[in-house]
């Protein structure tokens, strides 16, 4: 990039780096096609003594990046776009369940045992087992949700198959929790768990939708 009038080479380089950091928030497909052109316009419009992006320019660029991220990339069906955001929502909800259960486990156990003292040992054991499972499996499940969202957004067929398997395991997990009496000792967490299952069910219907299938059959790579 050539030096702008009134700026030293180092000042011009600092300004350019600032703009590039802001442009890095845009999707990869947009950056590959438009970065240099947008950067040239930004540098040409810079003030003579400007060494960093103005607050107004930074806000405008970040708003533009957000709009880009919140709409389908070129060639991506809206069904797939919606499914990806549902998967991200599933990861967020899973995190909420894990944090809530860990934070309230003592209260849950005490409350249920107080109501059903005859079953204190069984209830305590069931709660401990569920909490242990959440501590171990929770972070893994969240990572899987996000990985499946990443794979699906890029039209990877193996990602779609993996999500079908994940949905089956999620369904089995819900059935197991119900069989252990989760609706009794942790109704709030179980309700959210059923909500997560509903999110997964909606996502799987979207990615296996007729409109989505061609996107997962394409062979060329899909940019981030």
C-alpha positions in Angstrom: 0.0 0.0 0.0 1.5 3.4 -1.0 2.1 6.1 1.6 -0.8 8.6 2.0 0.0 12.3 1.7 1.0 13.8 5.0 1.6 10.4 6.6 5.0 8.7 7.3 5.4 5.1 6.1 5.0 3.8 9.7 1.9 5.9 10.3 0.3 4.7 7.1 1.2 1.1 8.0 -0.4 1.5 11.4 -3.6 2.9 9.9 -3.7 0.1 7.3 -3.2 -2.6 10.0 -6.0 -1.0 12.0 -8.4 -1.3 9.1 -7.3 -4.8 8.3 -8.1 -5.9 11.9 -11.6 -4.5 11.5 -12.0 -6.1 8.1 -11.0 -9.5 9.6 -14.4 -9.6 11.3 -16.0 -10.0 7.8 -16.7 -13.6 6.4 -13.8 -15.1 4.6 -15.6 -15.2 1.2 -16.1 -11.4 1.5 -12.6 -10.7 2.5 -11.1 -12.7 -0.4 -13.2 -10.8 -2.9 -13.3 -7.3 -1.5 -10.6 -6.6 1.1 -8.1 -4.8 -1.1 -10.8 -2.7 -2.8 -12.4 -1.6 0.5 -9.0 -1.0 2.1 -8.0 1.2 -0.8 -11.1 3.3 -0.4 -10.7 3.6 3.4 -7.0 4.7 3.0 -7.9 7.2 0.3 -10.5 8.8 2.5 -8.2 9.0 5.6 -7.2 12.4 7.0 -3.7 13.6 6.4 -2.7 13.1 10.1 -4.8 10.0 10.7 -2.9 7.1 12.2 -5.7 4.8 13.3 -9.3 4.2 12.2 -11.8 6.7 13.5 -14.5 5.5 16.0 -17.2 6.2 13.4 -15.4 4.1 10.7 -14.8 1.3 13.2 -18.4 1.2 14.2 -19.6 1.2 10.6 -17.2 -1.6 9.7 -18.2 -3.8 12.6 -21.9 -3.2 11.9 -21.3 -4.3 8.3 -19.5 -7.4 9.5 -22.4 -8.2 11.8 -24.9 -7.9 8.9 -22.7 -10.1 6.8 -22.5 -12.8 9.5 -26.3 -12.7 10.1 -27.3 -13.6 6.5 -26.5 -16.7 4.4 -23.3 -16.7 2.4 -23.5 -16.9 -1.4 -25.1 -20.2 -2.5 -26.1 -21.2 1.0 -29.8 -22.1 1.4 -31.8 -20.3 4.1 -32.7 -23.7 5.5 -29.0 -24.5 6.1 -28.4 -21.0 7.5 -31.2 -21.4 10.0 -30.0 -24.9 11.0 -26.5 -23.5 11.7 -27.9 -20.8 14.0 -30.1 -23.4 15.7 -27.0 -25.5 16.4 -25.2 -22.4 17.9 -28.3 -21.8 20.0 -28.2 -25.5 21.1 -24.6 -25.0 22.3 -25.6 -21.9 24.3 -28.5 -23.7 25.8 -26.3 -26.7 26.7 -24.0 -24.3 28.5 -26.9 -22.8 30.4 -28.1 -26.2 31.6 -24.6 -27.2 32.7 -24.0 -24.0 34.6 -27.5 -24.0 36.2 -27.3 -27.6 37.3 -23.8 -27.2 38.8 -24.8 -24.0 40.6 -27.9 -25.4 42.1 -27.1 -29.1 42.7 -26.9 -28.8 46.5 -30.3 -27.0 46.7 -31.9 -29.5 44.3 -30.7 -32.4 46.4 -31.8 -30.9 49.7 -35.2 -29.8 48.4 -36.1 -33.2 47.0 -34.8 -35.2 49.9 -36.9 -32.9 52.2 -40.0 -33.8 50.2 -39.2 -37.5 49.9 -37.1 -38.5 52.9 -37.7 -42.2 52.4 -35.9 -42.1 49.1 -33.0 -39.9 50.3 -30.2 -42.3 49.3 -31.6 -43.0 45.8 -32.2 -39.3 45.2 -28.8 -38.3 46.3 -27.2 -41.0 44.1 -29.2 -40.0 41.1 -28.4 -36.3 41.5 -24.7 -37.1 42.0 -24.6 -39.2 38.9 -26.4 -36.6 36.8 -24.0 -33.8 38.0 -21.0 -36.0 37.3 -22.2 -36.7 33.8 -22.8 -33.0 33.1 -19.4 -32.0 34.4 -17.7 -34.5 32.1 -20.0 -34.5 29.1 -21.2 -30.9 29.1 -18.1 -29.2 27.6 -17.7 -32.1 25.1 -21.3 -31.7 24.0 -21.0 -28.0 23.6 -17.9 -28.4 21.4 -19.7 -31.0 19.3 -22.6 -28.6 18.8 -20.2 -25.9 17.5 -18.2 -28.4 15.4 -21.4 -29.6 13.7 -22.5 -26.0 13.1 -19.2 -25.3 11.4 -19.4 -28.5 9.3 -23.0 -27.8 8.3 -22.3 -24.2 7.3 -19.7 -25.4 4.9 -21.9 -28.0 3.3 -20.0 -31.0 4.5 -22.0 -34.2 3.9 -20.2 -36.0 6.8 -21.3 -33.2 9.1 -24.9 -33.8 8.2 -24.5 -37.5 8.9 -22.7 -36.7 12.1 -25.6 -34.5 13.2 -28.1 -37.3 12.6 -26.0 -39.5 14.9 -25.8 -36.7 17.4 -29.6 -36.2 17.3 -30.1 -39.9 18.0 -27.7 -39.8 21.0 -29.4 -36.6 22.3 -32.8 -38.4 22.1 -31.4 -41.3 24.1 -29.9 -39.0 26.7 -33.3 -37.3 27.1 -35.0 -40.7 27.6 -32.4 -41.7 30.1 -32.8 -38.5 32.1 -36.6 -39.0 32.2 -36.1 -42.6 33.4 -33.9 -41.3 36.2 -36.6 -39.0 37.4 -35.1 -35.7 36.3 -38.5 -34.1 36.0 -38.9 -34.7 39.7 -35.6 -33.5 41.2 -34.5 -31.1 38.5 -37.6 -29.9 36.6 -36.1 -26.7 35.3 -33.0 -28.3 34.0 -35.0 -31.1 32.4 -37.3 -28.6 30.8 -34.4 -26.9 29.2 -33.0 -30.2 28.2 -36.2 -31.0 26.4 -35.9 -27.5 24.7 -32.4 -28.5 23.5 -33.8 -31.7 22.1 -36.5 -29.6 20.3 -33.7 -27.3 18.8 -31.9 -30.4 17.6 -35.1 -31.8 16.1 -35.8 -28.5 14.2 -32.2 -28.4 13.0 -32.1 -31.9 11.7 -35.4 -31.3 9.8 -33.8 -28.2 8.2 -30.5 -29.8 7.1 -32.3 -32.8 5.7 -34.9 -30.6 3.9 -35.1 -30.9 0.2 -33.9 -27.4 -0.3 -30.7 -28.2 1.7 -29.7 -31.4 0.0 -27.9 -29.9 -3.0 -25.8 -27.7 -0.8 -24.4 -30.8 0.9 -23.8 -32.6 -2.4 -21.5 -29.9 -3.9 -17.9 -30.8 -4.2 -16.2 -27.5 -4.2 -15.0 -26.0 -0.9 -17.2 -23.5 0.8 -15.5 -20.4 2.2 -15.9 -19.3 5.8 
